[in-house]
Amino acid sequence: MKRILLPAGGAILATGLLAAGLASASTANAAPKKASDNMASATQAYSVAKFWLDANGATLKAAQQYKWDSNAAPKLTIGGSAGDDGKAGLVPPTGYKKVIPQIVKNINLPKTVGKVFFQTSGGGLAWCSATSIDAKYRNLVATAGHCVYDTATNGDVLDKWVFVPGYHQGKATWGVYVGKTAHTHYDFANFEDFDRDYAFVTVYDGISLGGAKEVSKTDYDKWVGEKWTDKKEITKEEYEKCNLNLGDCFTEGDDKPDDVVGPDYPGAVLQKVEVTKKYYDSRPTGKGNKNKLGEPEVEQVTETEWKAYKGPGTKSKDANGNYIITHYYVQKWVKPATVKKYYQRVYFVGGVVNRGRLGDNVGGQGFAWNQKPGQPVFVFGYPAGPHPDGDKPYTGVTQKWCYSKKPSGKVYQAPAFKAEEHIWIKCAMTPGVSGGPWLIKYSNSKRIGYVNGVASLVSDQDKNGRYDTLTSPYFDGETQQIYAYAANQWSGKIVGPNGEALK
């Protein structure tokens, strides 16, 4: 897949035309370097969503936290202060003009946060953390760049990429949202510069799988989504009427009686045949037709039943006056009878539900850039990986959070990741939190704030075998321009009003 560069003026240039002068511009006046990649067409998106939703979401449950090259950085080096490249700015959350942060003890988790699921180049099923963010068409997800682009193989976008907001214990409460186009900084997409480890992904309207719906043959033929046929057993009379009206009916099997075979005949079934005592006593034991079958069976009956019995068994009365019939059986091995059965073909279409736009369902966080470091911040995500010492305190099944009342104004540098200006907080969350939003000015009652970073690297700074530091790229004016472009891109829906796949 060819990546494209989108300058500020909107013109599109092939990456092969880029000059070295494009590298590492970070002033507000420089053209933002946006890299955009198509992820799935509307037709492909339907299949992608089904891939994750089939079998009651079994594939979602099978995925594990993303284990790329490694987002565990060696000991980070403290640098100077994070540098803005212009005036600070805020975009309010979806549906709000202003957010007032609160001091609280119990944290209400944002329902905008969820997991992005994808398939790696090696075929593995993986996930990262992410959030819905405000956009014109309410269709945008913010996450880490390494949760969109395949840095492990220096490849293109990760395959079968979907967002599941509010993910909790295997449930996709608000549906699955398939990625349409990924937008990030050119320096990350092409050079894996982790100072630009962020991505904004437009997603199609969400879908959920409903139940099957029986339809007519005409509607079945028109259906462009998932469909299948089945058979329904009917009576002979219904079959004849169906044929008379040129319906889709058929038969299976033939009417055939039991046929005696030897005991070793494939599929032979044993039947018991009642005989007289004299005949029973004359027969040998062992497996074979007309050989004895078990011991005689003694049955106690009423006087009326005893008198009415006309079978080959023997009748007797004991000393206490009980009425007794003794039955004698021999073996009969048969190929079972078959019966012709009558069927009508029935038609079903998949019950797929259009869940609507992401932002209409869960809202969208605001966006902040060129902010002064040191503001109180919450980080939300789904940590799951172990600490360096092997301890695994998180499962990745439920959402967790970290809070820093006053983060350091200094930046961390990680040369192995080309990171020179990462902001950071003290946090013990482990891999799996990658892509989780850093929210400033968080309103606990409204569960919204402003995305001012995304979880990028974790580190064990004091080398005690426990992760204690979490970093994010600094969101500056270039980040804002990439976000602003992505936030104005339309995506659309992948199923129609009746659940049919759109082309």
N, C-alpha and C positions, 0 to 999 in steps of 0.2 A: 504494500500500500504506500503510495507516494504522499509524503507530508507536504503541506503547503504553508507558505508564509503570508500572513495577512497584515500588511502595513496599515498605519493609521488611516490613510486615505481610502482604504477598502480595496485597492487593487490587489490581485493575486499574482504572486511570483512563484515559479517552480523553485524548489530548494537548490537545484543545480546552478541557479543564477546568483546565489547569495555570495557576497564577498566577505573577506575577512573583517572588513570594517564593521560588520553587524555584531561582532562579538562584544558582549559585556557593556552595553550602553545602559546607563541607569539614571538618566536625567529626565525630568518631566517633559522636556521639549523633544526628546528622541522618539522616533517612531517605535511603538511597542511591537515586540516580536512575538506574534501569536502563531502557535502551531496548532492546526486543526486536523483531526482525523475522523473520517466516517467510521462508525462502529457497526451499525446494522441498518439495512433498509427496512421499510415497513413490512414487507413480505418476510424477510429474514427474522424480524423482531418477534413475529408470532411464534415461530419455531423455537426461538431462544427462550421466550417466556415459558413455553410448554416444557422445554428441557428441564427447567428448574421446578415447575409446579407439578408435573406428573407424579403419580404414586404418592399423593398426599405430601408433596414437598420432600420426598426422600433424598433427592439430590442436594437440596439446601442443607439438610441435616448432615449429609456426608462430607460437606466442605470443611476445610480447616483454615486456621489463620494463615495468611500469606507468608510463605517462607522464601523470600527472594534472596538476592546475594547475601543480605543481612542488613537489617536496619538497626542493629546493635553497633553503635560506633565505639571505637576505642576511646581512651580518655580524651575528652574534649579540651581544647585550648581556649582560655578566656581572651577575648579581643576587646575592642573599644565599644562604643555605644552604637546601637542600631541607627543607621542614617536614613532619614526620610528623603524624598526627592521632590518635595513640594508641600502643598497645603494638605492638612489632614481632612478626611472626609468620612461621611457616614451615609449608608443607604438603609432606611428603616426596614424592619421585618415586614413580611407580607401582611397587609391589612392594618398596619400601625403607623402613626406619625412620629411617635416618640416612645422610648422605653425607659422606665425608671428602675434602676437596680435596687435590690432590697437586701437587708441583713437578715438571714434566716438560719435556722439550725437544721431543718429537714429539707433536703433538696428534692424538688420535683423534676424528674428527668424530662428532657424535651422530646416530644413525639416526632420531631423532624429528623432526629438522629436514627440511623439504622446501619445496615451492612450493605456493601457492594459485593456481589458474588461474580466470579469469572472463572474461566478455564485457562490454565497456564499453557505455555508452549509445550510443556512435557505431558499435557493431558490431565494434570491434577486439578482438583476442584478447590478453590480458595476464596477467602473473603478478607476485606478490610472494613474500616469504619468510615462513615460519611454523614453528610447532613443535607437536607433540602435547604435551599437558599433563595432569597427573593429574586424574581425575574419577571419580565413583562408578560410572558406566557405561562408563568407558574410551572416551570418545567426544568428546573436547574438543580444539579447536585454538586456540592463542593467536597473534594477529597484530596488525598495526596497524589502527586504526579506518578509516584511509583506504584499506585494502586490502579493506574489506567494504562501506563506504558510498560512494556515488558523489558525492564532494565536487565533482567537476568540473562537475556540473549541479545540485548541491544536491538530488539525487534520492534514491531509495531504495537498497536493497541492490544490489550488482552482480550481474549475471545469470550463470547457469550456473556457480556457484561450487563448486569442488572443491579438495580437498587431496590432494597426492601426496607422502607421506613418503619420505625417502631418494632424492628425484629425482636421477638421474645420467645425463647424456647421452641424454635422451629416454626413459629407462626408468622404468616405474611398477612397481618390484619388488614392493611390498606392496599394489598395487592403487590404486584411486581412491576417495576418500571424499567423498560429496556433502554439502554444507552443508544442514542442516535449519533451524536457527534461529541468528541472530546476536544476541549480547548485548553491549552497550557502554554507556557513560555517556550519559545523556540530553543532556548539554551538547555532546558531540561529534556525536551523531546529528542534533541540531537546530540547533546554533550553530557547528559545526565548531571547537570549542575544542580545540586540539591539546595542552593539558594533560591531555586525556582521549583521546588518540589510541591507544586500544587496543581490542581486541575479542576475545571468547571465543565460538567458534562450535561448536555441537553438530553432529556429522556422523553420517550413517548408517553401518552396516557397509560395509566396502569391497567392491568387486567388480572382477573382471578378466574379459576376454572370452576364452573358450576356443574350441575348434574346433566346427564344425557337427556335429550329430548327426541321423542318419536315424531317423525314427520312423514309426509306423503312421498311417493317416488318422485313426483315432480319437484317438490322442494328439496329433496335429497340431491337431485341432479344439479340444481342451481347452486347448492351450498359450496363455498370455496374454502371453508375451514375444515376442521377435523370431522370425519364422518365414517360410519361403519354400518354393516348389516348384521342381522341376527335372524334366527328362525323361531317361529312360535307353533307349537303343536296344535292341530285342529282335528275335528272329527272327519270321518269319511264323507258325511253329508256336506260339511262345510267345504271340504276339498272339492267335491263335485260342483258345488255352487260357484266356488272361486274360479274353477276352470271354465265354467259356462260363461263367466263374465270376463274372461281373459286376464285373470289376476296372476300374481307371481306366486304360484303354489307348486309344490313338488312332493314326491314320496321318497321314503328310504326303507330298504328291506323288502322282504316278501313274507307271505303267510306260509310257514312251513311247520309241520308237527315235529315233536321230538323224534330223533333218529338214534336207534341203539348203536353204540360203539363200544370198543374195548376200553378198559380202564386207563390205558396209556395214551389214548387219543388226545391230541392237543385241545385243551379246553373242555374235556369231558366232565360232566356233572353227575354226581351220585344221587340217585333216587332210591327210596326204599319201597319195596313191594311186599305187602302182607300175604302170607301163605299159611297153609295148615301146619300143624305140629309134625305130622308125618313127613311132609315134604321138607320142612326145615331140618328135621333130624337126619334126613338123607343127604343133605348138602355138606360139602367140605367148608372149612374155614379159609381165610386168606382173601386177597383182593381178586375179584373177578365177578362177571355176571352170574347171577343165580346162586352165588355163594352166600353163606350165612352173613347177616349183618347184625352184629352185636348180640347181647344176651336177650332172651325173651323179656318182654315188657309187661309187668303186672299192673292192671288198672282196677281200682275199686269203683263200682258204679252203683246206681240205685236199682231197686228191684225192677222198676219199669224199664230202665235202660237195658238191664240184663236180659229181660224177656224179649225185648225188641231187637237185640243184636243178632244179625244173621251172617256175620262175617266168618272168615276162616279160622279165627282164633278159638281157643277153648274156653268154655264157661264152667265155673265151679263155685261152690260155697264152702267157707271154712267153718271150723268148729264153733265160731262165735256168730255165725249167721251172716257174715259179710258176703256181698255179691262180687265176684271177681271174674274178670276177663283177661286172659293171657294172650298177648299178640306175638307173632313170629314173623321176622322180616328177612328177606334176601336182597342182594344188591342188584341194581339196574343202572348201568352206565349209559348216558345218552349225550348226544349233541343237542343242546337245548333248542326248543322250538323258537322260531322267529315270527315276528308280527310286523306286517307292513304299517308304517307310521306316516301320517299326513302332516305337512307343514305349510305355513305361509311365511314368506320372507317379509321382515319388518326393517324399517330404515331409521337410523338414528344420526343426529348431528351433535357435535360437542357443545356443551353449555358454557360458552366463554362470556364473561361479564366485563364490559368496559367500566373501569373504576374512575375514569375521569383524570383530570390534571393533578399532578403531585401536590402543588401548592394549595389547591382547593381542598385537598383531603387532610394534609398535615400542617399546612402553613409553610413558611420559609423564613429562615433566620435573616437578619440584616447583614450588611457587609461594611467593614471598616478598613481604612488604609492610612498610611503615614501617621499612625497613632504613636504617641509618646510611650515608650516601653515603661513598664512598672505598674500598669493598671491592674486591678484585681481581675483574675481570669479563671473561668471554669474550662476544663477539657473533658469531653465526653467521648466514650468509645466502648469497644468490646475487647478488652485484653484477654489473652488466652495462653500465650506461650509461657514457658518456664523462665524463672530467673537463671542467671549463670550457674548458681549452685544446685540447680535441678528442681528446686521447690516450685510448685505450680499452684498458686493461690487462686487463679481465675479460670473459669471454664469457657468464656466466650459466649455463653448462652444468654446472659443478661447484660444490660448496659451498666457501666461503671463511670465514675468521675473522679477528677482531681481538682483541687482548688488552690490557688496561690493568691494571698491577699496583697502581696507587694513583690512581684517578680523583680529580678535583677535587671537593671538597665543595660548591663553588659551583654555582649553577644558571645556565643560559642563558635569555635571554628573546628571543622572536621575535614582536613585536607583529603582524606580518602574518598570523601563524597563531594569534593569541590565546594564545600560549604564554608563560607567566610563570615556570614551574618545571620546566624540562627539565634533567635530568641529562645529562652528556656525557662523552665520552672522545675522545682523539686517535685517529683512524682514517681510513684513506684509501680505504675501500670507497665505491663509487659507487651511484647509484640502481639498484634491483633488490634491495638489501639490506632495503628497507622491510618491516617486519613481522618481521624476524629476531629471535630471542630474545636477551636479555641474561641470561647465566647466571652467578650467583655460586656459590661453593663447588663448582666443577665437578670431578667425579672423572673423570680421563682414562681410567682403566681400565674404569670402568662406563659412561662416556659420559653421565653425568647430572649435573644440578645443580638450581638453583632459578631459575625465571624471575622476574627482578626488573625487567624493562623490555622494551620492543620497539623496534626501530629505527624512528625517526620522520623526523627531518630530517638532511640533510647540509649542510655549509657549508665554504666556502673562507675561513677566518678571516684568513690572512695575504695573501690576494689575489694569489697567485702562479699562479693557473690550475689548482690542484689541490685537490680536496676533502681536508680534513684533520681534520674534526670530525664526529662522529656523535652524535645526541641521542636521548633517550627520555623519555616522560612519567614522572614519579615515581609509583611504585606505593604508594598510601596505603590507609587503611582503606576508603575508598569503592571503590577498585579491588578490594579483597579481597571486599567484599560482592557486587559484581557477579560476580566470579569464583566465589564460593561458590554463588550462585544458579545460574549456568550449569553448574557442576560437578555439580549434582544433577538435571539434566534428562535424561530418557531420550530416545533417538532411534529405535532399532530397526534393522531390516534392510529392504532393498528387493528382494531376490530370495529365493525359497524354496530348499529343499534340492536341488531338481532344476534350479535356474537359472531358474525362472519368475518373471516380474515380479509383485510383490505389489501389491495395490490397497488 
